[in-house]
Amino acid sequence: MSHKGSLYKEELLHHFWQNQIFAQNELYTECGLEVSILNPGRLNHIDGPDFLNAKIRIGKLMHYGAVEIHKKSKDWFVHKHHLDRNYEKVILHVVADNHTITPARTIGGTNPPTLNVIHALPNNLQPLVQNLDNSSLPCSGLIHLLSPEVFKQQIEKAHQEYLDHKVDTFFQYFDEHLIPSLAWKNALFITLCDGLGVPSNRDQMKELAGLILNFFKEKRVVSNDATTNLKSVLLSEVNWNRKGMRLSVHPEKRITQALKLYQFIQAQSLGYFLIPSPFDTWYAVLNACNLKHTPHNKRLYISFFLPAMYALSIITHSDKLKQEITCAWNLSTVKIPDSILRKFGIFESISDSKTMKRIGLVHQFNAYCKPKHCSQCEVLNKAISC
């Protein structure tokens, strides 16, 4: 397989090869031999060539073996395949290259033939491959093929995936050795501390949460003096990042808020979190910690509190709570960072304003667009079908 730096852009080419998304009658090696793909092979998930056990006719000869795929032909040497015995059985080097082709060479001195598929791809997909090396979205050249429904459908998919991801993250903090109610409340505390640490002190706030949990584990009653001493210890124990920090998020303030948050959560029964609406519960959390309704805390509500409440619906088997959280999640909108909005600016003309404010847009960028996971995106599927 190729080096990590190019895996993302080549994942799309793997998808094209595996599904044979190119004109079969236009496949010729750089030496002019006709190529017929009888079996593209099996995708390899470990070290070595990208596809194994392929069956390919090149000219008049049948070949059985491995296929290696790159965006650029020179990547064969950039990735040092010419020094790796795993690539001696490669029968075909497949590229999508607009530049002069560099012939491949194995450690044994043989030269696997090169197949350049760039001009065999459908016309509407060639810009997608060409944009893989650019900082812009690869699908920026396909906007004329898309409808508002396709883009909205993909963002809806990303929006739901992000909730699932955040719920999975929450359960990483859930200690199964504790009774469920205590395990959930502890996990809620860690989760909200994590959110309060965004963007520059997330690890520090999670460390803080762990220290507070350990401190109160054996102490049911703590005096004011002990709490004051605890604040001093927490301030010195954690390696805080103070660079460019606003006064409102200084460690001193966050420690006080975290202690109030812990005390509030632990003072409530599990039923307390099940009865009111999710937002009413969140409002009580804010008041207990002297937190305001800022844009940051709105994101905290959406990205950290709602997934925690969804996890609670799973633990308690509460369909009512699950429906409430799902509804709140689907209705939620946030201010998307300008750096991401600019990336999706090409879609503004075909999208409604709500879609461009969903937190799923951030997940779309981080999980699909930035790593170039185009083959898993509805936008690509639509382009292929056009």
VENSULCOR-V31877 format. One record per backbone hydrogen bond with DSSP energy under -0.5 kcal/mol. NH is the residue of the N-H (numbers start at 1). CO is the residue of the C=O. If there is no record, write none. Layout:
# VENSULCOR-V31877
nh=NH co=CO
nh=NH co=CO
This chain:
# VENSULCOR-V31877
nh=6 co=3
nh=7 co=3
nh=7 co=4
nh=8 co=4
nh=10 co=6
nh=11 co=7
nh=12 co=8
nh=13 co=9
nh=14 co=10
nh=15 co=11
nh=16 co=12
nh=17 co=13
nh=18 co=14
nh=19 co=15
nh=20 co=17
nh=21 co=16
nh=22 co=20
nh=23 co=120
nh=24 co=22
nh=26 co=23
nh=27 co=24
nh=28 co=26
nh=29 co=33
nh=30 co=114
nh=32 co=29
nh=35 co=27
nh=36 co=57
nh=38 co=36
nh=38 co=55
nh=39 co=55
nh=42 co=52
nh=44 co=50
nh=45 co=43
nh=51 co=67
nh=52 co=42
nh=54 co=65
nh=55 co=39
nh=56 co=63
nh=57 co=36
nh=58 co=56
nh=58 co=61
nh=59 co=34
nh=59 co=57
nh=61 co=58
nh=63 co=56
nh=65 co=54
nh=66 co=89
nh=67 co=51
nh=68 co=92
nh=70 co=94
nh=75 co=72
nh=76 co=73
nh=77 co=74
nh=78 co=74
nh=79 co=75
nh=80 co=77
nh=81 co=76
nh=82 co=76
nh=83 co=80
nh=84 co=81
nh=85 co=83
nh=87 co=84
nh=88 co=85
nh=90 co=87
nh=91 co=66
nh=92 co=66
nh=93 co=113
nh=94 co=68
nh=94 co=92
nh=95 co=115
nh=96 co=70
nh=96 co=71
nh=103 co=101
nh=104 co=112
nh=106 co=110
nh=109 co=106
nh=112 co=110
nh=113 co=91
nh=115 co=93
nh=116 co=28
nh=116 co=114
nh=117 co=95
nh=117 co=115
nh=120 co=117
nh=121 co=117
nh=125 co=122
nh=126 co=122
nh=127 co=123
nh=129 co=125
nh=130 co=126
nh=131 co=127
nh=132 co=129
nh=133 co=130
nh=134 co=131
nh=140 co=137
nh=141 co=138
nh=142 co=139
nh=143 co=140
nh=145 co=142
nh=146 co=143
nh=151 co=147
nh=152 co=148
nh=153 co=149
nh=154 co=150
nh=155 co=151
nh=156 co=152
nh=157 co=153
nh=158 co=154
nh=159 co=155
nh=160 co=156
nh=161 co=157
nh=162 co=158
nh=163 co=159
nh=164 co=160
nh=165 co=161
nh=166 co=162
nh=167 co=163
nh=168 co=164
nh=169 co=165
nh=170 co=166
nh=171 co=167
nh=172 co=168
nh=172 co=169
nh=173 co=169
nh=173 co=170
nh=174 co=171
nh=175 co=173
nh=176 co=174
nh=178 co=175
nh=183 co=179
nh=184 co=180
nh=185 co=181
nh=186 co=182
nh=187 co=183
nh=188 co=184
nh=189 co=185
nh=190 co=186
nh=191 co=187
nh=192 co=188
nh=193 co=189
nh=194 co=190
nh=195 co=191
nh=196 co=192
nh=197 co=193
nh=197 co=194
nh=198 co=195
nh=201 co=197
nh=205 co=201
nh=206 co=202
nh=207 co=203
nh=208 co=204
nh=209 co=205
nh=210 co=206
nh=211 co=207
nh=212 co=208
nh=213 co=209
nh=214 co=210
nh=215 co=211
nh=216 co=212
nh=217 co=213
nh=218 co=214
nh=220 co=218
nh=227 co=223
nh=228 co=224
nh=229 co=225
nh=230 co=226
nh=231 co=227
nh=232 co=228
nh=233 co=229
nh=234 co=230
nh=235 co=231
nh=236 co=232
nh=237 co=233
nh=238 co=234
nh=240 co=238
nh=242 co=240
nh=245 co=242
nh=249 co=246
nh=250 co=247
nh=253 co=250
nh=254 co=250
nh=255 co=251
nh=256 co=252
nh=257 co=253
nh=258 co=254
nh=259 co=255
nh=260 co=256
nh=261 co=257
nh=262 co=258
nh=263 co=259
nh=264 co=260
nh=265 co=261
nh=266 co=262
nh=267 co=263
nh=268 co=264
nh=268 co=265
nh=272 co=269
nh=273 co=269
nh=273 co=270
nh=274 co=270
nh=274 co=271
nh=275 co=271
nh=276 co=272
nh=281 co=277
nh=282 co=278
nh=283 co=279
nh=284 co=280
nh=285 co=281
nh=286 co=282
nh=287 co=283
nh=288 co=284
nh=289 co=285
nh=290 co=287
nh=291 co=286
nh=294 co=292
nh=298 co=294
nh=299 co=295
nh=300 co=296
nh=301 co=297
nh=302 co=298
nh=303 co=299
nh=304 co=300
nh=305 co=300
nh=306 co=301
nh=308 co=304
nh=309 co=305
nh=310 co=306
nh=311 co=307
nh=312 co=308
nh=313 co=309
nh=314 co=310
nh=315 co=311
nh=316 co=312
nh=318 co=313
nh=319 co=317
nh=322 co=318
nh=323 co=319
nh=324 co=320
nh=325 co=321
nh=326 co=322
nh=327 co=323
nh=328 co=324
nh=329 co=325
nh=330 co=326
nh=331 co=327
nh=332 co=328
nh=332 co=329
nh=334 co=357
nh=336 co=334
nh=340 co=337
nh=341 co=337
nh=342 co=338
nh=343 co=339
nh=344 co=340
nh=345 co=342
nh=347 co=344
nh=348 co=345
nh=350 co=347
nh=351 co=347
nh=351 co=348
nh=356 co=352
nh=357 co=354
nh=358 co=355
nh=361 co=358
nh=362 co=359
nh=363 co=359
nh=364 co=360
nh=365 co=361
nh=366 co=362
nh=367 co=363
nh=368 co=364
nh=369 co=364
nh=370 co=365
nh=372 co=369
nh=373 co=368
nh=374 co=372
nh=376 co=373
nh=377 co=374
nh=381 co=377
nh=382 co=378
nh=383 co=379
nh=384 co=380
nh=385 co=381
nh=386 co=382
